[in-house]
Amino acid sequence: MPIIVRLDVMLAKRKMTSRDLAARIGIAEQNLSLLKSGKVRGVRFSTLEAICAELGCQPGDLFEYQSEADDAQHSARSK
C-alpha cells in the first residue's frame, strides 16, 4: 500500500494509548485501530483534525506516501 500510517509512532512519542486517544476524540477504539493498521479507505477531515489537535501534530506526521518503486528499491536493498 503506498500510504503508510504512522499513528502508532506519534502515539508512542506522546506516550498515549490508542484507548486514551479514542476516548479524547470521541471515536470507537476499534475504528482507531483500523486507522492505525491502514485498513480504512478514508478518514474524515473532522477526525483527522481531532487527532492532530490532541496529539499536537500535523497530518503529514501521521501519513507517509511511499511509491511502489521506492518499496521495490527498499526490498532489493534489504536482500
C-alpha positions in Angstrom: 0.0 0.0 0.0 1.5 3.4 -1.0 0.1 5.2 2.1 1.8 4.3 5.4 0.0 5.3 8.6 2.4 6.4 11.3 -0.2 7.0 14.0 1.4 4.4 16.3 4.7 6.3 16.1 3.0 9.6 17.1 1.2 7.9 19.9 4.4 6.5 21.2 6.1 9.9 21.0 3.3 11.4 23.0 3.2 8.4 25.4 -0.5 8.0 24.8 -2.5 4.8 24.2 -5.0 4.2 21.4 -7.7 3.8 24.1 -6.9 7.3 25.5 -6.8 8.9 22.1 -10.1 7.3 21.0 -11.8 8.5 24.2 -10.4 12.0 23.9 -11.6 12.5 20.3 -14.8 10.6 20.6 -14.4 7.6 18.3 -14.5 3.9 18.9 -11.2 2.3 19.8 -11.8 -0.3 17.1 -12.1 2.4 14.5 -8.9 4.0 15.6 -7.3 0.6 15.5 -8.4 0.1 11.9 -7.0 3.5 11.0 -3.6 2.6 12.7 -3.4 -0.6 10.7 -4.2 1.2 7.4 -7.3 -0.9 6.8 -9.6 2.0 6.2 -10.4 3.5 2.8 -10.6 7.1 4.1 -10.6 9.3 7.1 -12.9 12.3 7.7 -11.2 15.6 8.0 -13.0 16.2 11.3 -11.4 13.0 12.7 -8.0 13.9 11.3 -8.4 17.4 12.8 -9.3 16.0 16.2 -6.3 13.5 16.1 -3.9 16.3 15.1 -5.3 18.7 17.8 -5.0 16.0 20.5 -1.5 14.9 19.5 -0.2 18.3 18.7 0.9 17.3 15.2 0.4 17.9 11.5 -1.4 15.4 9.1 2.0 14.8 7.5 3.3 13.4 10.8 0.6 10.7 10.6 0.8 9.6 7.0 3.6 9.0 4.5 3.4 8.2 0.8 5.7 5.5 -0.5 5.6 4.8 -4.2 5.8 1.2 -5.4 9.2 2.0 -6.9 10.5 3.1 -3.5 9.1 0.0 -1.9 10.8 -2.2 -4.6 14.1 -0.5 -4.1 13.9 -0.9 -0.3 13.1 -4.6 -0.7 16.0 -5.1 -3.1 18.5 -3.4 -0.7 17.4 -5.4 2.2 18.2 -8.7 0.5 
